[in-house]
Amino acid sequence: MSQLGADDTQWTLPRLLQAMENAHASDLFITEGKRPAMRISGSLVAFDLPPTSRSEIETLLGVLLDDAARKRFDAQGDLDVAYSL
């Protein structure tokens, strides 16, 4: 399990991405009701965080997606998104 810090109970996208960079991870997985996870050398490794809530995902989608991508997400239920720092 990957830790962001001993006192961290909430996440932000920049903090998750920084942790991914530090761990040389390739992908980030955020799913409602599950802990955020990253892919390291082909294996999924969960962050030491509580499961992601619907409101956290809604907030993230509002920041990341334009209207067309949001409509695709709403219709399909999932979406691959690229984000660079």
C-alpha positions in Angstrom: 0.0 0.0 0.0 1.3 3.4 -0.9 1.2 6.2 1.7 0.9 9.9 1.1 1.6 10.7 4.7 0.7 9.4 8.1 -2.0 12.0 8.8 -3.5 12.1 5.3 -7.1 10.9 5.1 -8.1 12.8 2.0 -6.5 13.1 -1.4 -6.1 15.6 -4.2 -5.2 14.8 -7.8 -1.8 16.6 -7.6 -0.9 14.7 -4.5 -1.8 11.4 -6.0 0.1 12.2 -9.2 3.1 13.2 -7.1 3.0 9.9 -5.2 2.7 8.1 -8.6 5.8 9.9 -9.9 7.7 9.0 -6.8 6.7 5.4 -7.2 7.3 5.3 -11.0 3.7 4.3 -11.5 2.1 4.3 -14.9 -1.7 4.6 -14.3 -4.1 5.9 -11.7 -7.4 4.2 -10.9 -10.2 6.0 -9.2 -13.4 4.1 -8.6 -16.3 4.9 -6.4 -16.3 2.8 -3.2 -12.7 1.7 -3.7 -9.4 3.1 -2.6 -7.5 5.0 -5.3 -4.8 2.7 -6.8 -1.9 3.0 -9.2 -0.1 0.6 -11.5 3.5 -0.1 -10.7 5.4 -2.6 -12.8 2.1 -4.2 -13.9 0.6 -4.6 -10.5 -2.2 -2.5 -8.9 -1.1 -1.0 -5.6 -3.8 0.8 -3.5 -3.1 4.0 -1.7 -3.5 3.9 2.1 -6.6 6.1 1.8 -10.3 5.6 2.4 -12.5 4.5 -0.4 -13.4 7.2 -2.9 -16.8 8.8 -2.6 -19.1 9.8 -5.4 -18.7 13.5 -4.4 -14.9 13.2 -4.7 -15.3 11.7 -8.1 -17.8 14.4 -9.2 -15.4 17.1 -8.0 -12.5 15.5 -10.0 -14.6 15.1 -13.1 -15.6 18.8 -13.0 -11.9 19.8 -13.0 -10.7 17.3 -15.6 -13.4 16.9 -18.2 -14.8 19.2 -20.8 -18.5 18.9 -21.7 -18.0 16.3 -24.4 -15.9 14.0 -22.3 -18.3 14.4 -19.4 -21.2 13.3 -21.6 -19.2 10.2 -22.7 -18.5 9.4 -19.1 -22.1 9.8 -18.1 -23.2 7.5 -21.0 -20.5 4.8 -20.6 -19.8 4.9 -16.9 -16.1 5.0 -17.3 -13.5 7.0 -19.2 -9.7 6.9 -19.9 -8.3 10.4 -19.4 -4.7 11.6 -20.0 -3.4 14.4 -17.7 0.0 15.8 -17.6 1.7 18.0 -15.1 
